[in-house]
Amino acid sequence: MKIKKRVLVLIILLLFTILFVNRAINWSADHYEYYTIGEVSEVRERHIDALKCFSCHAYTQKDGFFVQKTEGIYSSPYNLAVTPQDDVLLVTGQESDRLYMIDLKNHQIINSIKVGDRPHSVIVAPDGKMAYVTNQWSGTVSVVDLELGEEINTITVGGGASGIVADFDRNILYVSNTYTANISVVDLNTQTEVKRLRAGSYPSGLNISPDNSTVVAVSQRSVIVEHRDPPRTEVTIIDAATQRVIKRNYFLESHIMEKVEYTPSGDLAFTTLVRPKNLVPAVQVDNGWMMTFALGIISPETGVMVQLPLDEPNLYYADPYDVRITPDGKRAFISHSGNDYITALDVDAIRDVLERVKSGEIVNPENDLLLSESYVLKRIATGSNPKGMTISADGNTLFVAERLTDHIGLIDTHTLEIRDYIALNNANQNAFLRRGEQLFNNAAHTFQYQYSCYSCHPDNHEDGLTYDMAYYPGMDISNVQTLRELSNTSPFKWNGKNVSIYMQCGMRFSKFITRTEVFAPDDLKALVGYITSKIEHPPNIYRGKDDELTESQKRGKELFERTKTNSGKAIPVRDQCITCHPPPNFTDRTLHDVGTATDKDSHPEFKTPHLNNIYESPPYLHDGRAQTLEELWTIYNDDDLHGVANDMTKDQLNDLVEYLRSLGRAEYYYDN
């Protein structure tokens, strides 16, 4: 009897286990389908690995145990410079916060120098003894003694120090400050900033003419334009003798200029740029409508500006970053960080095309993708995410920073063949989060390699444009949102339809945007893991030392959290700012009708955006109508539906805006 009872108990337990496991699988599959729009049948039959809980509940947790275990220690080379003697290559390590010195005789690292946070660019003095490194997140320039092999001074400049160039004849250093939209002028004798020049939006690349007469600066973002006008991105021309801005020219219908290079004769300057087609429906991507990539040509003297395509009719070369010209002026090179290629260009052929444009033989060259075959010499494959480049003093070698493989590629400028590479470290470049970052920065998953995630989200942020995301022109205009610190801010999209980043970057992305196959499960996991765990906001430039608020910001905080109007009338909870925007992310993660919908929208409610580092993200509102934070209330809130604000004085509104600008990283509010 005891044996029979035991057998009966075992049978009951087995049946219960089978039932439980079956229900668990069904529940997991339904859960997976809800968050990814995956095919449940495929999940159950073929993609059982997609049900592993680690993907969502471990790898996507910022600074968690599993994130740390799957994260390598990387250098991420970003920009380069070579000493005049052609003996040492200098490399900024964006992720390691170091400047590397590489002996070019044996291709060995001879020194690794600690500099500031997120080093960006580097230049070297004519005698090869000193180097200057911009630190984007520190807002400083590191002065490095190359003989001592150490940082000997730091110079405070503006927020987001990026591009750098020097007029060594006058002992003047120029630094483009991306976050504060200006250019620092530094006296190298005293090593202090002496003035700042207003530049375009997000200025990046800088260079000086061969005769040291003019400095040219290019910008990443368009200046603020009227709603639904095409972008206009500034090229700033500076008189080097007076350190004053003498011209502000604009590339039309283009943006994201990263670097700029003069021809040896100084008559032209080349830059890289992106031509977004944001005013037409994104569903036209299969007709080549999403965006193209071009070489921008500037004549600093005449002001003439021409755009020449870098793409081919059926193949695009995404996210051009750097441009370099050989000392003899015969060849130019473009790094395409979104396609892992270097394009070699014939400069004389480009000049011939410019003459044909000038004569009127070629009209609207920027839209003729057949033109590229007349001046493209070769496409040279590289490692992942090629960024900055430099050419040896003898003109024979092009050095390429392959950021996401931690390699420096060496290309023969004559044969256009890869000669060798230098490895900065032995970290696993195929690790989980590194793979996600590589996918984020690569266009291979889009139709004809048209664009990467980075193309609309440069520097993991947003491009400041609005796109027509619907099937019919003029419907559902969407302002691009930042990808920085998305954890705990779901759902996504302005309409809140994407309940997870898996859905946002998976099935919905492939169906509505790329018109291609969805990411493979393992790739999607890696991509989502990278986005949620690794992308951070830079330090907030409006916060003081030790994160102390100014008196104006403190008053603004009181207004943000107030429960009564100036007259003492109670403000309904629904209309209090902090109700919809509670810390630490300043979003309640729900949809609201705040009276901002127009006849161009198919729905009146929009998801509350998070406000961390909101100063970085103009224009505002779901469709980008508001050019400034002030306009949210002074123009687009007549009925007090978007928070009660019409009773505020001008001074109070100024204080509120100052507080909003100070809202920084979410971690600060967890700790306080």
NORTAWO-V73499 format. One record per residue. N is the residue number from 1. SS is DSSP state (a for helix, b for strand, c for the rest). PSI is psi in radians with two decimals (* if undefined). D_LAST is the distance of its C-alpha to the last C-alpha in Angstrom with 2 decimals. Layout:
n/ss/psi/d_last
N/SS/PSI/D_LAST
N/SS/PSI/D_LAST
This chain:
n/ss/psi/d_last
1/c/-0.72/65.59
2/a/-0.68/62.57
3/a/-0.74/62.67
4/a/-0.72/62.93
5/a/-0.72/59.96
6/a/-0.72/57.88
7/a/-0.74/58.97
8/a/-0.76/58.13
9/a/-0.75/54.66
10/a/-0.71/54.09
11/a/-0.77/55.32
12/a/-0.75/53.00
13/a/-0.68/50.03
14/a/-0.79/51.07
15/a/-0.72/51.40
16/a/-0.74/48.04
17/a/-0.77/46.45
18/a/-0.77/48.18
19/a/-0.76/47.10
20/a/-0.80/43.50
21/a/-0.73/43.34
22/a/-0.75/45.01
23/a/-0.67/42.59
24/a/-0.73/39.64
25/a/-0.76/41.06
26/a/-0.77/41.68
27/a/-0.76/38.18
28/a/-0.71/36.70
29/a/-0.74/39.03
30/a/-0.72/38.15
31/a/-0.79/34.43
32/a/-0.79/35.10
33/a/-0.72/37.26
34/a/-0.73/34.72
35/a/-0.23/31.97
36/a/-0.14/34.33
37/c/0.60/37.51
38/c/2.85/39.35
39/c/2.00/42.87
40/a/-0.73/42.81
41/a/-0.70/46.36
42/a/-0.66/45.55
43/a/-0.80/42.48
44/a/-0.64/44.63
45/a/-0.65/47.61
46/c/-0.53/46.49
47/c/0.82/42.74
48/a/-0.52/41.76
49/a/-0.40/39.44
50/a/-0.28/37.33
51/a/-0.09/36.42
52/c/2.27/34.58
53/c/-0.40/31.13
54/a/-0.58/29.66
55/a/-0.85/29.84
56/a/-0.61/27.22
57/a/0.13/25.34
58/c/-1.00/25.06
59/c/-0.41/25.76
60/c/0.16/23.52
61/c/2.00/20.32
62/c/2.27/18.42
63/c/0.30/18.46
64/c/3.00/20.18
65/a/-0.84/23.11
66/a/-0.55/25.80
67/a/-0.80/24.37
68/a/-0.64/24.43
69/a/-0.47/27.93
70/a/0.05/29.25
71/c/2.15/27.85
72/c/3.04/30.26
73/c/1.89/29.82
74/c/2.76/31.24
75/c/-0.75/32.38
76/c/1.20/32.66
77/b/2.38/35.16
78/b/-0.97/34.65
79/b/2.82/37.07
80/b/2.77/40.08
81/b/2.63/42.47
82/b/2.51/45.66
83/c/2.67/47.18
84/c/-0.43/50.40
85/c/-0.01/52.36
86/c/0.51/51.31
87/c/-0.37/50.39
88/b/2.33/46.57
89/b/2.30/44.18
90/b/2.33/40.63
91/b/2.23/37.92
92/b/2.28/34.24
93/b/1.75/32.15
94/c/-0.66/29.40
95/c/-0.40/27.55
96/c/-0.16/28.48
97/c/0.74/27.69
98/b/2.72/31.24
99/b/2.13/34.55
100/b/2.40/37.44
101/b/2.11/40.93
102/b/2.19/43.63
103/b/2.07/47.25
104/c/-0.07/49.35
105/c/-0.73/52.41
106/c/0.06/51.07
107/c/0.64/47.90
108/b/2.54/45.77
109/b/2.12/42.36
110/b/-0.23/43.18
111/b/2.61/39.76
112/b/1.89/36.09
113/b/2.19/34.22
114/b/2.22/30.45
115/c/-2.55/29.40
116/c/-2.90/26.23
117/c/2.17/23.78
118/c/1.15/25.79
119/b/2.45/29.18
120/b/-1.21/31.29
121/b/2.83/34.77
122/b/2.45/37.13
123/b/2.82/40.35
124/b/2.52/42.79
125/c/2.72/45.01
126/c/-0.51/48.76
127/c/-0.05/49.62
128/c/0.20/47.19
129/c/-0.49/45.56
130/b/2.58/42.20
131/b/2.71/39.69
132/b/2.20/36.84
133/b/2.23/33.86
134/b/2.41/31.33
135/b/1.83/27.73
136/c/-0.74/26.25
137/c/-0.23/22.52
138/c/-0.38/22.90
139/c/0.67/25.08
140/b/2.91/27.65
141/b/2.19/31.18
142/b/2.25/32.01
143/b/2.04/35.42
144/b/2.19/37.00
145/b/1.93/40.20
146/c/-0.43/42.00
147/c/-0.70/44.51
148/c/-0.46/41.94
149/c/0.69/39.72
150/b/2.78/36.47
151/b/2.21/34.09
152/b/-0.21/35.36
153/b/2.76/33.29
154/b/2.43/30.57
155/b/2.16/31.08
156/b/2.24/28.25
157/c/-2.57/29.11
158/c/-3.06/27.43
159/c/2.30/24.72
160/c/0.75/25.86
161/b/2.19/28.88
162/b/-1.55/31.34
163/b/2.67/35.11
164/b/2.45/36.98
165/b/2.71/40.60
166/b/2.50/42.53
167/b/1.53/45.61
168/c/-0.36/46.79
169/c/-0.61/49.93
170/c/0.04/47.89
171/c/0.80/45.04
172/b/2.37/42.52
173/b/2.37/39.59
174/b/2.34/38.17
175/b/2.22/34.72
176/b/2.22/33.54
177/b/1.78/29.92
178/c/-0.81/29.00
179/c/-0.51/25.73
180/c/0.05/27.03
181/c/0.81/30.53
182/b/3.09/32.58
183/b/2.15/34.61
184/b/2.39/34.18
185/b/2.08/37.44
186/b/2.29/37.28
187/b/2.01/40.06
188/c/-0.34/40.76
189/c/-0.78/42.73
190/c/-0.18/39.79
191/c/0.84/37.14
192/b/2.66/35.18
193/b/2.28/34.37
194/b/-0.39/36.94
195/b/2.90/36.27
196/b/2.41/34.66
197/b/2.31/36.77
198/b/2.33/35.65
199/c/-2.92/36.08
200/c/-2.91/35.83
201/b/2.14/32.78
202/b/1.04/31.05
203/b/2.50/33.80
204/b/-1.40/34.37
205/b/2.57/37.81
206/b/2.55/39.81
207/b/2.83/43.35
208/b/2.51/46.08
209/c/2.71/49.74
210/c/-0.52/52.30
211/c/0.15/53.86
212/c/0.51/50.54
213/c/-0.58/51.17
214/b/2.61/48.34
215/b/2.37/44.82
216/b/2.39/43.71
217/b/2.40/40.15
218/b/2.81/39.31
219/b/2.70/36.29
220/b/-0.72/34.53
221/b/2.65/33.87
222/c/2.59/36.24
223/c/2.82/36.01
224/c/2.18/35.14
225/c/2.96/38.35
226/c/2.60/39.60
227/c/2.20/38.44
228/c/0.34/40.29
229/c/2.68/42.03
230/c/2.72/42.30
231/c/2.65/40.00
232/b/2.03/41.07
233/b/2.27/39.59
234/b/2.44/40.20
235/b/2.07/42.18
236/b/2.18/41.82
237/b/2.22/44.86
238/b/2.35/44.56
239/b/2.05/47.51
240/c/-0.46/47.04
241/c/-0.66/49.33
242/c/-0.16/47.37
243/c/0.80/43.92
244/b/2.58/43.97
245/b/2.24/43.51
246/b/-0.33/47.00
247/b/2.57/46.57
248/b/1.79/44.09
249/b/2.88/45.62
250/b/2.31/44.24
251/b/2.23/44.75
252/b/2.54/45.20
253/c/0.58/44.02
254/c/2.85/42.08
255/b/-2.92/38.77
256/c/1.03/36.72
257/c/2.14/38.83
258/c/-0.79/37.39
259/c/2.90/40.01
260/b/2.52/43.20
261/b/2.31/46.37
262/b/2.59/49.52
263/c/2.71/52.97
264/c/-0.53/54.84
265/c/-0.30/57.06
266/c/0.07/54.08
267/c/-0.37/55.52
268/c/2.73/52.89
269/b/2.38/49.24
270/b/2.45/47.98
271/b/2.88/44.53
272/b/2.57/43.07
273/b/2.89/41.90
274/b/2.41/41.23
275/b/1.61/43.23
276/b/2.48/41.28
277/c/1.02/43.36
278/c/-0.13/40.53
279/c/-0.07/42.88
280/c/2.77/44.97
281/b/2.36/44.04
282/a/-0.32/42.20
283/a/-0.15/44.71
284/a/0.22/47.22
285/a/-0.60/45.65
286/a/-0.11/48.78
287/a/0.23/50.82
288/c/0.40/48.83
289/c/-0.26/46.83
290/c/-0.98/43.21
291/b/2.70/43.16
292/b/3.00/45.35
293/b/2.44/44.84
294/b/2.86/46.82
295/b/2.13/47.79
296/b/2.28/47.30
297/b/2.19/50.04
298/b/2.33/49.71
299/c/1.72/52.55
300/c/-0.54/50.86
301/c/-0.84/54.17
302/c/-0.35/55.31
303/c/-0.02/52.02
304/c/2.35/53.43
305/b/2.24/50.83
306/b/2.52/51.83
307/b/2.22/50.00
308/b/2.31/51.78
309/b/2.53/50.69
310/c/-0.16/49.69
311/c/2.98/50.03
312/b/2.87/53.11
313/c/-0.59/54.22
314/c/0.26/53.06
315/b/2.23/50.53
316/c/2.68/47.44
317/c/1.62/45.69
318/c/2.67/42.03
319/c/1.00/39.38
320/b/2.40/41.49
321/b/-1.10/39.43
322/b/2.76/41.58
323/b/2.33/45.15
324/b/2.52/47.47
325/b/2.37/51.11
326/c/2.70/53.63
327/c/-0.49/55.15
328/c/-0.06/58.45
329/c/0.25/56.81
330/c/-0.54/58.38
331/b/2.55/55.49
332/b/2.67/51.91
333/b/2.41/49.27
334/b/2.28/46.32
335/b/2.21/43.56
336/b/1.70/42.59
337/c/-0.28/39.19
338/c/-0.11/39.40
339/c/-0.05/42.84
340/c/0.84/43.11
341/b/2.70/46.11
342/b/2.26/47.39
343/b/2.19/49.86
344/b/2.27/52.69
345/b/2.55/54.25
346/b/1.94/57.61
347/a/-0.66/56.99
348/a/-0.67/60.66
349/a/-0.63/60.58
350/a/-0.73/57.51
351/a/-0.67/59.49
352/a/-0.76/62.38
353/a/-0.70/60.15
354/a/-0.67/58.82
355/a/-0.67/62.44
356/a/-0.58/63.15
357/a/-0.77/60.19
358/a/-0.67/61.37
359/a/-0.18/64.90
360/c/0.02/63.73
361/c/-0.63/64.93
362/c/2.16/61.41
363/c/2.39/59.47
364/c/1.02/55.75
365/a/-0.46/55.44
366/a/-0.36/51.73
367/a/0.05/52.71
368/c/1.63/55.61
369/a/-0.20/54.29
370/a/-0.31/57.81
371/a/-0.56/57.57
372/a/-0.50/55.42
373/a/-0.28/58.39
374/a/-0.31/60.19
375/c/-0.11/57.74
376/b/2.14/55.72
377/b/-0.73/57.35
378/b/2.64/55.33
379/b/2.17/52.11
380/b/2.05/50.90
381/b/2.49/48.63
382/c/-3.07/45.69
383/c/-3.06/42.85
384/c/2.26/39.63
385/c/1.05/37.94
386/b/2.30/40.05
387/b/-1.89/38.26
388/b/2.68/39.38
389/b/2.84/43.00
390/b/2.77/45.25
391/b/2.40/49.00
392/c/2.72/50.78
393/c/-0.54/52.69
394/c/-0.07/55.97
395/c/0.11/54.90
396/c/-0.38/55.69
397/b/2.29/52.32
398/b/2.15/49.33
399/b/2.33/46.12
400/b/2.23/43.54
401/b/1.84/39.89
402/b/1.57/39.56
403/c/-0.75/35.78
404/c/0.32/35.35
405/c/-0.01/38.16
406/c/0.65/37.32
407/b/2.70/40.89
408/b/2.04/42.69
409/b/2.50/45.75
410/b/2.08/48.96
411/b/2.32/51.31
412/b/2.09/54.80
413/c/-0.22/55.05
414/c/-0.87/58.80
415/c/-0.28/59.16
416/c/0.59/55.75
417/c/2.62/55.29
418/b/2.15/52.40
419/b/-0.66/53.58
420/b/3.13/50.89
421/b/2.75/47.18
422/b/2.18/44.90
423/b/2.27/42.20
424/c/-0.49/39.06
425/c/3.13/38.07
426/c/0.36/39.02
427/c/2.61/35.84
428/c/1.90/36.59
429/c/-0.09/36.55
430/c/0.23/37.11
431/c/2.82/34.04
432/a/-1.00/32.19
433/a/-0.56/29.37
434/a/-0.71/31.67
435/a/-0.70/34.21
436/a/-0.70/31.73
437/a/-0.66/31.01
438/a/-0.73/34.77
439/a/-0.69/35.36
440/a/-0.63/32.75
441/c/0.24/34.61
442/c/2.45/38.12
443/c/0.11/40.39
444/c/-0.39/42.76
445/c/0.03/41.63
446/c/2.78/42.56
447/a/2.14/46.03
448/a/0.43/47.97
449/a/0.70/44.85
450/c/-0.63/43.83
451/c/2.77/40.10
452/c/3.09/37.09
453/a/-0.66/33.54
454/a/-0.50/32.85
455/a/-0.68/35.53
456/a/-0.21/33.44
457/c/1.05/30.08
458/a/2.46/30.69
459/a/0.56/28.06
460/a/0.40/26.47
461/c/-2.14/25.64
462/c/2.83/28.19
463/c/0.06/31.42
464/c/0.23/31.05
465/c/2.85/34.08
466/b/2.49/35.01
467/b/2.59/37.35
468/b/1.84/39.91
469/c/0.10/38.99
470/c/3.09/41.65
471/c/-0.34/45.27
472/c/2.39/46.58
473/c/2.39/46.10
474/c/0.01/43.72
475/c/2.39/41.96
476/c/1.12/38.25
477/b/2.27/37.16
478/b/2.24/33.79
479/b/2.19/31.34
480/c/2.34/30.11
481/c/2.69/26.41
482/c/2.67/24.23
483/c/0.14/23.94
484/c/2.24/20.70
485/c/1.13/17.99
486/c/-0.22/19.98
487/c/2.39/18.68
488/c/0.51/17.81
489/c/0.20/19.32
490/c/2.75/22.89
491/c/3.07/25.50
492/b/2.94/26.69
493/c/2.71/29.13
494/c/-0.48/29.24
495/c/-0.02/31.39
496/c/0.30/29.11
497/c/-0.35/32.12
498/b/1.87/30.69
499/c/-0.21/28.66
500/c/2.89/27.70
501/a/-0.46/27.88
502/a/-0.72/30.92
503/a/-0.75/32.59
504/a/-0.81/31.47
505/a/-0.15/32.76
506/c/-1.96/35.51
507/a/-0.75/38.20
508/a/-0.70/37.06
509/a/-0.79/36.75
510/a/-0.56/40.18
511/a/-0.76/41.81
512/a/-0.37/40.74
513/a/-0.99/39.98
514/a/-0.38/41.64
515/c/0.64/44.71
516/c/-3.14/44.75
517/c/2.59/44.31
518/c/2.73/40.88
519/c/2.53/39.09
520/c/2.62/40.35
521/a/-0.80/37.98
522/a/-0.66/36.99
523/a/-0.72/36.40
524/a/-0.71/34.29
525/a/-0.79/32.11
526/a/-0.73/31.66
527/a/-0.83/30.94
528/a/-0.70/28.30
529/a/-0.74/26.75
530/a/-0.83/26.55
531/a/-0.76/25.13
532/a/-0.44/22.33
533/a/-0.30/21.35
534/a/-0.35/22.25
535/c/2.10/21.79
536/c/2.82/18.74
537/c/2.49/17.93
538/c/2.89/18.94
539/c/2.46/16.70
540/c/2.12/16.27
541/c/-0.17/19.03
542/c/-0.01/17.82
543/c/2.41/14.67
544/c/-3.00/15.66
545/a/2.46/15.38
546/a/0.43/12.10
547/a/0.40/10.60
548/c/2.42/11.76
549/c/2.60/13.16
550/c/2.96/16.88
551/a/-0.68/18.51
552/a/-0.74/19.78
553/a/-0.61/16.47
554/a/-0.73/15.13
555/a/-0.67/18.32
556/a/-0.63/17.95
557/a/-0.71/14.61
558/a/-0.70/16.58
559/a/-0.69/19.35
560/a/-0.58/17.35
561/c/0.12/16.22
562/c/2.69/19.58
563/c/-0.06/21.94
564/b/2.65/25.06
565/c/3.08/27.19
566/c/-0.51/28.46
567/c/-0.02/31.44
568/c/0.03/29.48
569/c/2.37/30.29
570/b/2.36/27.87
571/c/2.16/26.33
572/c/2.52/26.80
573/a/-0.69/23.68
574/a/-0.47/25.02
575/a/0.09/25.08
576/c/2.38/21.61
577/a/-0.80/19.60
578/a/-0.28/16.45
579/a/-0.84/18.79
580/a/-0.32/19.78
581/c/1.10/16.72
582/c/2.58/13.65
583/c/2.80/10.39
584/c/-0.33/9.58
585/c/-0.10/13.21
586/c/0.73/14.36
587/c/2.45/17.47
588/c/0.03/18.97
589/c/0.45/21.30
590/c/3.02/24.38
591/b/2.51/27.33
592/b/2.63/28.09
593/c/1.85/31.05
594/c/0.37/29.84
595/c/0.31/33.31
596/c/-0.03/33.05
597/c/2.63/35.60
598/c/-3.11/38.98
599/c/-0.07/42.37
600/c/-0.10/41.33
601/c/2.54/38.89
602/c/0.00/40.02
603/c/2.60/37.17
604/c/-0.27/35.29
605/c/2.52/31.89
606/b/2.59/29.26
607/b/2.41/26.11
608/c/2.07/22.88
609/c/2.69/21.70
610/c/2.72/18.14
611/c/0.10/17.05
612/c/2.23/15.08
613/c/0.72/17.12
614/a/-0.39/19.57
615/a/-0.39/21.35
616/a/-0.16/22.94
617/c/0.68/24.75
618/c/2.67/27.49
619/c/3.09/29.59
620/b/3.04/27.82
621/c/2.90/28.74
622/c/-0.47/30.22
623/c/0.18/33.39
624/c/0.39/32.17
625/c/-0.64/33.97
626/b/2.08/31.37
627/c/-0.47/31.57
628/c/2.91/28.57
629/c/-0.63/25.50
630/c/-0.69/27.56
631/a/-0.34/30.30
632/a/-0.59/28.20
633/a/-0.53/28.90
634/a/-0.39/31.84
635/c/-0.69/34.07
636/c/0.52/32.86
637/c/0.77/31.64
638/c/-0.59/34.74
639/c/0.22/34.35
640/c/0.54/30.63
641/c/-0.40/30.20
642/c/1.02/27.24
643/c/2.47/25.19
644/c/2.01/26.86
645/c/-0.18/27.17
646/c/-0.27/30.85
647/c/-0.15/30.55
648/c/2.53/28.22
649/c/2.94/29.83
650/a/-0.73/29.85
651/a/-0.69/27.50
652/a/-0.73/25.01
653/a/-0.68/25.29
654/a/-0.75/24.77
655/a/-0.74/21.52
656/a/-0.77/20.33
657/a/-0.70/21.37
658/a/-0.68/19.65
659/a/-0.77/16.27
660/a/-0.69/17.11
661/a/-0.43/18.06
662/a/-0.13/14.72
663/c/1.97/12.95
664/c/-2.59/12.38
665/c/2.57/11.84
666/a/-0.56/10.29
667/a/-0.55/8.68
668/a/-0.67/6.23
669/a/-0.38/4.99
670/a/-0.64/5.61
671/a/-0.25/3.80
672/c/*/0.00
